Amino acid sequence: MKDNFDIDEELKKSIADIIDEEIAEANNYYYDNPEINKQNKEVELIDFGEDEKEEILPEIEEYEEDTEYDDAPEPKDKKPRKVILIVSLVITGCIVIGLVAYMLIKRTIDKSHGYAYYNNLAYEKMDNKDYEAAITNFKKALSFEESKSNVKERADMMFWLYDSYKQTGKTEEGIPYLEEILELDDKNETAYAYLIDYYGTLNKFEELAALFEKAKETGDSKIIELFSRYNGTKVEIYPAAGDYDDDIEIKLTTTDPKAKIYYSLNNGSDQIYVSDIKLGEGNNTLNYYSINEYGIKSDILTAEYNVNYKAPSEPVISPEATDIAGNEKVKVTISGYADNAKVYYTLDGSEPTVSSKEYTGEFELESGTTTVTVLVINERGAKVTATKTYNVTYADKYTSDTAEGVIWNKLIEKGLVDSEHKQSSDLCELKYYSKKTISKEPFHLFYFIVDDEIKDYFYGVNSQNGTVYIVTRNGDEYSLSKL
């Protein structure tokens, strides 16, 4: 078929031929019926041109004016009107047949003009800036199966179809073709660039965000870079992932002041970051990302934190030496624990508890053997103990002789005896008994005798500080009462 074939002209000719054939049949019908010819010799239906209509119509009108329809018998000259009616029906049928013929012929011609025809015609219309016609022909070309065999060629046609829509101010109608291009070629940079520009210009941020997620799936850095203007900002984290022996607080930051930061902990639900994230003991997985003002999500990053509490450091008990002799009191200090820890101790070798004496500062050791046991409990309840045994020997400041004099002076001072060591004229005596350690203190003990009667208590003098006590005994146990 020739390229200059005019479908509309051909259809007109075809319809005209059909109408001529039907009119000819009507004429033949008229002349083939003798009765009609005899009664209507004045009527000739050779053609239905404009001249003939002018001759026939006056006769029809005159006939209708002279005819009475109310009770009058049917006139004999009504036959010509029947012929006119028949001819009219024939012409109506011709028109219907003509329309059907038009559709069939058009369909036949369309089939004869295939993919290449409409493709070439579309580009020709583009060159002539007839964009509406270009749209029509591109869409026809894309409807053929042949257009699907060459992905690049089909994508090119869709690009030009999109451009034609854009040229006619119907950009939105062309967007589906850009999206279809990405279905054909998910790494088509041009389609991404056009869509980014369209969505960004119209603030269609949801569509832009969805497009960015599609771009990330390609793993193509060049395509992702196309979103640089809208791309999500990377989130910085401090401290870095790793192992820690104490509670930590995680800080998340981004350089975009309009971006919102989100995170999830241990595969929990996402939540917006508003303050530092506190992590305690255990293994913790933190996922985090940002969403900028355009709705673009940054890459989701992951950090692993392993927090394993360590026990408090063992406290230091001082002094270091454990065998000590001398005149000065031995003072014990405890150090090496955290400021917020609690410290308890015992001096008899038993395990300390929170009910034991709390350490608030240095304490003194008495003469003899003393086992210092220390318990440290930090703020998380972790515990550690330490122990040290001291052997302390103090040199006496008071001998038994000087101790006796100290007792007499105290008894006279208290008015228990007079200067002659008498009570109501009864002579009193002090007789040395022994040196004993009582409550970890060294004492010189003396019997007290009044008028040759030994009392059931002792007077004792601390050999270190000269303090005088009344000492009572119950078996092997001694009790002190300061005089």
C-alpha positions, 0 to 999 in steps of 0.5 A: 500500500502506498504511503500517501494513501488517504483513508478518509477519501477512500472511505468516502468513495466506498460509501458513495459506491454503496449508496449508488448501488442501493439507489439503483436497486430501488429504481429497478424495483420501481420499474420492475413493477408494472402496476406502479408504473401505470399509476405513477407514470409521472414519477421517475427515479433515475437519480437522487441528485439535488435537481431531482429533489427540487422537482419531486419535493413540490409534488410531494408537498402538493399531494400532502396538502390536497389529501384529507386523512380523516374519514376519506378513503385512501386515494388512488394516487397514494402509491407515489408516496409509498415509493418515496417511503421505500426509497427513504428506508433504503437510503437509511439502510445504506447509511447504516451499511455505510457506517459498518463498512467504514469501520471494517475498511478502517480496521483493514487499513489500520491492520495494513499500517503496522508498528513501523508505519506508526513509529515513523509517523510519530517521529515525523509528527514530532519533527513537525511539532505536531505533538498531539498527533505524535502522542496518538501515533506513539501510543499506536506503535507501542500497542504492537507486539513488535514494540516489545522485542527491543527494550531500548527502542521501546524505552526511547519511544516512551521518552519521546511520548513523555516529551510530547505530553510535556510539550502539550502541557500534559506532563502528568499523563506522561509520568506512567511511561517514565515509570514503565521505562523503569520496569523495563530498565531499573537502572535507566538514569534518564528516567530517574532524572525526569521523575526526580525533577517532576516529583521534586518540583511539585513537592510530591515527597511521598512519591520521591521517597518511594522512588529513592527506595527503588533506586537504592535497590539497584545498588547503583551509586550514580543513580543514588547520586541523582538524589543528592539534593534530596538524599537523607543525611547520614547519622553519626553515633557516639560512642562507637560500637564495641565492648564496655564494662559499664553503663553507656549513653548513646548519642545520635546526631546529623548535620541536617537540622530539619531531619528527624532521627529514628532508632530501634533497639534489639529489633523493637519498634522504631521510635524517634530519637529525642534524648540519649539512649541508655544501655545497661548490661547485656548485648544490644543491637541498635538500628538507626537512620534519619528522614529528611524534610522531603521524606527521604530515608537515609541508609539504616545503620547498625551498631552492636554494644556488649555491656558486661559489668565487671566486679568492683576493684578489690579495696586496699587495706592499709597499713600494708605491714601486718606485724606491728610493734610500738607505742603509737596506735595503728590506724587502718584505712580502706581505699580503692573503691568508687565514690558511690560505693558502700563499704562495710567491715568487721574486726573479728574475722566474720563476713561483713554484711550491710548490717556490719559497721559502715566505713566512714574513715580510719579506725584504730587497732588494739593490741593483739591479733585483729582480722579486718574484713572489708565488703564493697558494694557498688551502685549496681549491687556488685560485691567484692571483699578483702581481708587482712590480719594484723598482729599488733604489740604496743609497748606499755607506757605504764608498768605495774608499779606506776599503774598502782600509783595511778589507781591510788590517785584516782581512789583518793580523787574520787573520795573512796579512800583517804590520803592514808589509804583508809576507808572509815579507819579500815586500812586498804591495800592493792595487790597485783594480780596479772596483766590481761587483754580485755576488749583488745586493750592491755590492763594491769589488774590489782586486787582491792583489799579492805581490812584484810578482806579481798573484794570481788572486783579488780581495779585495772589500769590501761597500760597504754593510756593509764585509764582506771577501770573497775573490772569484774569477772564472770568465768573467763570473761572480764567487764570494764567500768570506767572509774 
